[in-house]
Amino acid sequence: MDIIIGPDGTIHLSAEMLEHLGVRPGDRLSALLTANHRLELAVPAKAPGEKLLQSMLGRSKS
């Protein structure tokens, strides 16, 4: 699947890619540049209590 780079350097992921990664617009991804000129995107690991802490601080994600 090809991705086009926009004039401002942004890339846009298809709905299929977002669903596969389990992310929504505005979420963060980790990027890794490999030695063989590849870019790998991954969902960052979350701490086990992050949801609880966010809810206690009133910053829960919907």
Secondary structure, 3 states (H helix, E strand, C coil): CCCCECCCCCECCCHHHHHHHCCCCCCCCEEEECCCCCEEEECCCCCCCHHHHHHHCCCCCC
